[in-house]
Amino acid sequence: MKPLRLLLVEDSADDALLVVRALARAGWHPTFERVETEAAFRAALRAAPVDLVVSDWVLPAFSGWAALGISQADAPDVPFIVCSGQIDEEAAVTALRSGAKDFVTKGNLARLGPAVERELEEAALRRERRRAEAEVVRLRTELERSRRLEEVGMIASQVSHDLRNLISPLMLLPDQLRLRIEPGHQARPLCDKLQQGMRRLADVTEDLLTLGRRRQVRLEPTDLNLVVRAALDGLGEAPPTLSMALVFAPDVPRVVGAPGQLARAFANLFANARDAMNDQGVLGVRTSRVDLPSPRGPLRPGCYAVVEVSDTGSGILPGQLDHIFEPYFTTKAGGTSSGSGLGLAIVHGIVSDHQGTVSVKSEVGRGTSFTVSIPASP
């Protein structure tokens, strides 16, 4: 017997039992709820998912026509079948044109079982088609992102080396100037600003270099715990206003990766988190092992090394979440921490190169969390 969650719009309990028995004879095991008013019908649709709606056409306090309209609006994926002893041919045609999947007379309930079988199969096909269409859209979006990153990488490979050679000697100038001026001199704040700007320029150059080298790295068995610790060490000493909440799971599986690239990706996530909090809050880093017995979103079944990076900053506006991994898109506007728009694009590109995914959750005023999942090494 095949299970069937059935919602019956019927004012006669006896007629409802006839419908249920006809379905049972056709090989179904229906669990059903019978309603006969609009309020009860709406409440039943909201309360629990159903596989099928079977509705009488004429009821004392309701109608099949009204039920069909509500079903089309509130549960368009649920097949709606009219089963009535009082419906003329014109009304039946109108019902079918308005979205009913079939109509069966109460005097010929033998047709109900095959009609239900057909409509449930078609409903499953419609759901699968929508799922496939959504997957195509996702893959097209990923392809477009990859193309943009490839374009940026080509530009980066042409200019980044020369740019870094120019920046390296300039990075020494602020310290040399400080040696030549006395403490308290009015030029010292200018030296600090110059040094801060040069460091920011060096970071952007490193981002460009990372993009240019993404396809030129050697993959090897990699311990993500070590990579994450190295990226944290590269941040330098945290100010007293910034707390670190670190949890490193000992059973995190190794991945096949490029440690330098992965460290750059996590360093960008850490830097973003600190900027989001203005170095005042809690930077959380957690590693874990996740075993998926079945697909979860874009992740296939299997074992994954997972790194979660969270902050207690201002959060990201909902309208920006869909764009944060796009090259040159930035949520930072001006100031010393204004972004180039490459950081998260680089994170996404590097994680994708490792056959992994990066997802984001954010709540305005409470903070943001990025989760990186990379398949374990075979």
N, C-alpha and C positions, 0 to 999 in steps of 0.2 A: 504494500500500500504506500502510495506517495503522499507525503505530508502536504497540506494545503491550508494556508491561512486565509480564511474567507470572511468577507464583510457582506452581510445580507441586508438589503433595504427592503423590508417586507413587514406588512402589518398583520399577516396571518401566521401564527406559529405553526399551524398544520402545513401550510404551503412551504414554509421554510424547511420543515422536516422532509418534505417530498424532494426539495432541491438537494438537501444534504444526502439523502438516500440515493438519489440518482447519481451523484458524484461518487459515492462509495461503491456503487455497482460498476462504475467506470474505472475503478482502481485507485481512487483517491482516498486519503484519510483526512477529512476536513476538520479543522478546529475553527469555530465560527462565532461571530457575534451578530445578533439581529438588532437592527435599529429601525425606527419608523418616524423619526422627526429630524428636522434639519440640524438642531443643536446636537442630538445624539450622533448623527452621522459625522459632523465636523469633529466632535470629540473623539470618536473612534478612529478617524484618519490620523489625528494627532497623537493618539495614545500609543499606538504600536504599528509597526509595518505590516502590511497585508499583501498577499499575492494577487488577490482578485476581488472585484466588487461585482455582485450579482444583485440587480435591482428590479423590483416591480415597477410598473410604469404609472399606475394610479394608486394613490394611498390617501386616506382620509385627511391627514395633516401634512402631507409632503407629496412629492412627485418624483418620478424617475427623471424627468427633464431637469428639475432643479438639482437632483443628486448628480447627474451627469456634469452639469456646469461646475459644481463644487469639486468633483473628482478631477476634472480637467485642470482646474486652477491649483488645487492643493496636492494632488498626487497624479501627475500626468503620465507617470511610468506604469501605473497600475491598470491592467486591462479592466474595462467596464462592459459587462454583458447585461442586456435587458432580458428579463424573464417575466413575461406577463401573459395573463389571459385576456387582457383588454387593451389591445393596441392594434390600430388599423395599419394598413400598408403605408399610408402617407406618413404617419407618425414614426413608423419603423425606419423608413428611408431618412427622415429628418434626423433621427437619433444617430444613424450610421454616419451621416454627413457631419454631425456635430462632434463625433469622436467615439461613440460607442463601437465596440469591436464586433459585436454580433447581437442578434436577438433570437430568443428561443421562446416558443409558446409553452405554457404550463401543461398543455395537452400533449406535448411531444418532447418530454424531458430526456428522451434517449439521445437527442442531439447535443445536450449540454456537455457531456463528458468529452466528446471529440472537439467541441468548440473551445473548451477550457484548455485542453492539451495544445491545440494550435496557438491560442493566444499567449499562453505562457512561454512557449518556444519563441514566438515572435518578440515578446517583451525581453527575453534573455538576449536575443540577437540585437535588439535596439540598444540595450545596455552595453553589450560588447562593442558595438559600433561606436558608441559615444566614447567608451574608454580608449578605443584605438585612435579615434580622432584627437582626443586629448593628448595621447602619447605622441602622435605626429606633431602636434603643435609644440609640445615640450622639446622634441628632438630638433625641430626647426629653430627654436629659440636657442638651444645649446649650440647648434651649428653656426648660427649667426654670431653668437658670442665668440666661438672659436675663431671664426674668420676675422672678427675685429681684433682679437688678441694676436693673431698671426700678422695682421697688417702693422699693429703697433710693434711687434717683435722685429719685423723687417726694418722698420725705421730705427728702432733702438740699436740694432746690431751695427748700423751705419754710423751713428753719432756718439754712442755712449763711451766707447774707448777714448776717443779724442777728448770728450768732455771731462772724463775723469782725470786724464793727464793734465788738463788745464786747472782743475779744481785742487788737486793734491798740493801744489806749492802755495796756493792761496789760503789753504786751511791753516798754514803756519803763521800767516801775517798777524792775526790778533794777538797771539802770544808774544811775537817779536815786538809789537807795538807796546804791549804792557811793560816789557823790560826797559823801554826807553822813556817811559813817563812815570812821574812820581805817584804814589798812592793818593787818591782823592782827586786826581786830575779830571777835568770835565770830559776828556776824551775816553775815559775808561768805560762808561756806559755804551759809547759808540762801538768800542771793541767787543763788548759782550753781544750787542745786536749783530755786529758783523759775523762773529763766530757762530751765533745761532742761525743766521741766514745761510752761512756756508755749510753748516751741518745739514740743514734742510735740503739744500741743493745736492749735497753728496748722497742723501737718502734717495732723492728722486733719481739720481744717476744710477744708484745701485738697483732701483726698481727697473729701470730701463735695461740694465745689464742682465738682470734676471730674466726678463722677457726674451731678450735676444738669445739666451743660452738654454732656454727650456728644452729644446730638441737636441741639445748637444751634451747631455749628461750620461754618466754611466750608472746603471741601476745595480743595487746590491742589497743583501739582507740588512734591514735597518730596524733598530730599536727606537720606537717613537718616544719612549720615556727619556732616552738620552738626548734625542733631537730637541724635545721640548725644553729640557733643562738647559741645554746649550743656548737656545733662543732666549730663555729667561735671563741667563747670565749676560747675554749681549745687551740687555736693556740698561745695565748699569745699576747703581744703588737706588732703591726706591726712596722717595721722600717720606718723612714721618706721617704725612697725611694719607699715604696710600698703603692699604693692607693687602696682603697676599694670602689667598686661601688655596693651597695646593694639595691635591690628592693624586698620588701616582699609584695605580694598581699594579701589583707585581706580576699579574698574569697577562698583561697586554701582549698580544702576539706580534712577532716581527712582520714587517711588510717588505715588499720588493720596492725600493725607492732610491731617490737621490738625496742623501742627508742634507747637503747644502741647500738644495731647492726647498725641501720641506722646512728647514730651519728658517729660511727667508719668509715662507708663507706664515709660519706661526709668529715670527717676529712682527710681521705686519698686523696680525690680529691683536697681539699684545699692545703694540703702539696705538692702534685704533682704540682699544679699550681704555688706555690711559688718557688719550686725548678726549674721549667721550666723558670722562670723569674729571678732566682737568687735574689729574693726579690726586684726587680727593675722593676716596671710596674704597671699594673692595674689588680687586682683580682676582677672579676665580679661574683656576685651571684644574681640570679633572681628566685623567686618562682611565680608560676601561676597556674591557673585552666584551664584545657583544656577539652572541650566536643567534642568527636568524634562521628559524626553521622554515619560514615562508617569506615571500616578498614583503617588503615594507617600503612603500613609495618607489623611488628609483633603485633601491637596494635589492639585490637578488639574495636568495638564501645562501648562507655561508657564515664564516667567521670574520669579524672586523675588529680592527684597532680603532678606537674612538677617542677623540680629544675634544673636550668642551671648554670653550673660553668665554667667560661671562664678565660683565661689568655692572656696576650700580649707577650708571650714568643717566643721561637724559632720555635715552631711547631713540628710536628711529620712527619717523612718521609713517603711518601705513602706506601712504601714496608713494613713499620712497623705497619701500622694501623690494619691490619688483625690479628696481634699477641699480641696486647697490653694487652688483657684480659687473656692471657694464664699464668698459674703459672710459676714463675721464669723467665719470659721474662721481660727485662728491657731496656729502652732506655737511661738510665743513665750509663755512663762509668767512673768508678773511681771517685775520689774526695770525698769531705765530704758529698755530696748529692747522692752518688751512691746508687742504689736501690737494694732491695732483690728480686724484681720481684713478690712480693706477694700483693702489695697494690691494683692494679687495678683488680687482680684476686679476691680479697676479695670484692671489690666494686661490681663486676659482680655477685659473688655468693650471696651476701646479697640482692641485688636488685632482683635477680631471685627468691630467697626465698620469696620475697614479691609480686610475680607474676608480677613484673615490668620489664622494659627494661632500658638499659643504652646504649646510642649511642654517637658517637664521630665525630666531624668535626675538621679538622686541616688544616692550610695553613702554609707551611714552611716560616719562617721569620715574620709571623703575629700573630700566636697564635693558641690556641686550645680551643675547647668548648665541654664539656660533658653535656649531657641531660639525666636526670633520670626521668622516668615516672612510677608512681605507681598507680594502680587502687584505686579509692576512696572507703571508707568504705560503705557498703550497707546502 
